[in-house]
Amino acid sequence: MSEDQDEDNVGYEFEEVDHAVVAITQQLISKVLESCLLNDAERTVVIAIAKELAELPYTPSNLNASLSLIGPRRKFGDHEIYHHWKVEIEGEEIRVGAGGYFYRPSTGGDSFTSFSWVAWPGCETECQDFSSSLRIVDDAKPFGTEIEELDLGEPGYTVSVTIDGESVDEGDELSDDDAEGDGGDDTEPTSSELTVCLWAFLDADLKLIYAVSGRVYRLSGDDESKLQTLRELSRHDFHSVGRSSVPDRFCVSCVNGSRKQGFAPPDAVFDPSAMFFEELLNELEQQLPPLADFARDTQTRQKLPGDPLSVRTVVYEDAHGNCRAIVDKEDKTWLLRQMQ
């Protein structure tokens, strides 16, 4: 629990499925933050929602905010369907839902619910997945699969963000009480840029880094706000990206005198002279999609800045595959105990 949390708070009663729902919801929020769908005021509120979810299963603050994502209308024969997803925090109550609308000209339309999850402090959560019983919904999928396959770069997606029951519009000024200091100020926002979350996976038994991964995000705002967003994203987003081996140029000496290539001590991750993520950054840059100019029928290759704004995070992984990202002071204290 972080230092500023009230020790008397009653936490949520989470089981494995609840942690999974929160992780999937964080993936949804990450995709929205990474997209171009938000204005600066909306982004501030969505980051505040992300912060509250990151604190679970402890009791969040009295934030009253919501994020709604609506997908494009898709045709299936003589009917059309669109989906929507919603994350709501009303004080201590948290709701995550998915659903949509089905319409056929001959019979009319009707809404449907595919997933619902509700949590209150000190109570068992309510989690229901109706996707397998939605026979009229051609593209019905489980909540996790839906979020995993979302591509917000496709046209037709829209978002709606509220705080204290009011829609958030461009130019709205949010108080510290609304978003804990993440609101706008009188300075002009800086232009967006490509930023990176970088992860190094620490084997619990070997006490060595054996794999790396990364993800690129286009973020706007000043450097501190971008870094804060990256820190929030770094806690869970490693679950949704692939891993690469540590480059062979890193090696460690074994007790028997042999040397193991593709492994590195944890301090190499933060050593500027080691250039630990150099190969991975080149790989991430190659994976960036080109920017299309349809008016001129051209494409522009995207490139990472020479020294991209980034957050480096060690992820501790045990023999069962359980992972913990080392993000804040509490995590670092916990890691020191594990390394002893």
Phi, psi and omega in degrees: 000137182291161187297331185270005178273147179284123182295342180275354180299141177269123182280174177277150179268091184262139168249182184302320181295327181290320175298323179294318179298316179297319179297319178294319179297321177295327176294319176301312181296321179299318180294322178294316179296327182283340184280180177257022187274344187256143166272176186297320181293319178295320180301320180300317181291318180296322176297321178298320176297317180300321179297319180296317180295326181294338181275346182297149012269024174278163183287128178284177178282191183270039176294136174236096186209159180213153174232127177238133176241127180244130182272171180288157175283132181236139181271137174226093183065240183267010181225168178227155184221140166227153183246157174217156180224143185218139174236123183230135172236117176239089184065243182269349180270132180237131180231135174233131183215159175218147181186208180172200183218135180247131180222130173230126184307325185284334185238352182091197185228170179200149178275161177217154176245128180253338182204144178211134178218128181228137181227139173228149178298138175074007182232157173291143179284162174247120183228123182224130177243114184257006190300325183288343182258002181272077186290332182277350181265104188301322186253029179294133180217158175301154185307312182298319180294319177305309184292320180300323185269356179299131174235096185283002172281345176287149179289156173105351179275141175225156178234156173224129182236134178232155171218131185053036176081359182249141176295144179265125180245159176304132179095349177297139176257124183257136180283165177299327179294328181288318188221025173049052172086001180269003181291167181286163174235196185275357180276153179284138179293145177282164180290161181287156178210161177281126179234168189220138164260130180238133181237140174238125188265123185258117178289124185296327182278315182281338185062032181230153174280126183239348181207160179223158173205168181198164178210139182261138177229142171262114184236154176239169182110183178283169186300321182294320179292324177294316179297321178297318177297316180297322179297318179296318181290331185291341184290331186227339190291346178297340179294336188251016177232157179282166180246152175238157177288153171294134182305148182295344179293346174264133178210159180230153179269133179268166181300325182278004178095348178283169180236137180253118177276153179081019175227152181212150175289155183302327183292343178294334182300324186252010179273111182302325183289340182283338183047051191301323185258017186302310181296320180295318179298320177297320179294318179296322179296320179295334182275350181295133179288148178290154177268123184270137171246096186290333179294322181258358181056048179229167176228141179245128180286134177275144178228142174288149173301158181304321176230079188296146173297126187210162172236127179258129185227129172276135177245114180278126183233126180269182186294341179266002180086005176287132186239147172221120177283135181265095189249312187245186184298319179298318179298317182294321177297318178297317181296320180301322179294321181291330185277349181286000000 
